[in-house]
Amino acid sequence: MQFMNKLKSWLLKGAEGVAAAMLAAMFFSFILQIFARYVMDEPFGWTLELCLTLWIWIVFWGNAFIVRHDEHVTFDVLYHRVGPRTRRIFALISAAAIVIGMAASLYPTWDYIDFLKIKKSATLRIPLRTIFSIYAVFIVAAVVGYGWRFFMVARYGLSEKHLDIASSVSEENQEGDEEGNAS
């Protein structure tokens, strides 16, 4: 188990490193574009395209490999007002829905991405299939991740953090009310 945790940590750090490198490349490309436009008075078209392509990759790479389930924006007012058994059912239904929906969209999505091999980007001349292939990687990662979440919730239930969240939210609200009343 310790080996798996180390491997997971190593892979996460590697994914973060790739995202950081893409973000740095995007930043330097942006700075180069500003320099070329305002100092040299000769803007480069490829810098804008590189920034846009890197932004697509950063978003989907990060959501595929770096952002954890609890770090996504959620609309969970109802989820936090129900008991642990209902939360478990909600977690199973949502994980299954994501797995089914994303898995069902994989083939048509890849079919379209593969079709894009005949088109190239305007200035960098990169096949659009290469640019948008990160979305297929994201879909596969989402299916695997939420499939694993479904398995873990079905087998072991929700973690303590998910079970105690309603009480911690109400405690925070009470603390905020007490601070507000004190002032």
Secondary structure as the mmCIF struct_conf table of DSSP 4:
data_model
#
loop_
_struct_conf.conf_type_id
_struct_conf.id
_struct_conf.beg_label_comp_id
_struct_conf.beg_label_asym_id
_struct_conf.beg_label_seq_id
_struct_conf.end_label_comp_id
_struct_conf.end_label_asym_id
_struct_conf.end_label_seq_id
HELX_RH_AL_P HELX_RH_AL_P1 GLN A 2 TYR A 38
TURN_TY1_P TURN_TY1_P1 VAL A 39 VAL A 39
BEND BEND1 MET A 40 ASP A 41
HELX_RH_AL_P HELX_RH_AL_P2 GLY A 45 PHE A 65
TURN_TY1_P TURN_TY1_P2 ILE A 66 ILE A 66
BEND BEND2 VAL A 67 VAL A 67
HELX_RH_3T_P HELX_RH_3T_P1 HIS A 69 GLU A 71
BEND BEND3 HIS A 72 HIS A 72
HELX_RH_AL_P HELX_RH_AL_P3 VAL A 77 ARG A 81
BEND BEND4 VAL A 82 VAL A 82
HELX_RH_AL_P HELX_RH_AL_P4 PRO A 84 PHE A 115
HELX_RH_3T_P HELX_RH_3T_P2 LEU A 116 ILE A 118
STRN STRN1 LYS A 120 LYS A 120
TURN_TY1_P TURN_TY1_P3 ALA A 122 LEU A 124
STRN STRN2 PRO A 127 PRO A 127
HELX_RH_AL_P HELX_RH_AL_P5 LEU A 128 TYR A 156
HELX_RH_AL_P HELX_RH_AL_P6 GLU A 160 LEU A 163
BEND BEND5 ASP A 164 ASP A 164
HELX_RH_AL_P HELX_RH_AL_P7 ILE A 165 ALA A 182
#
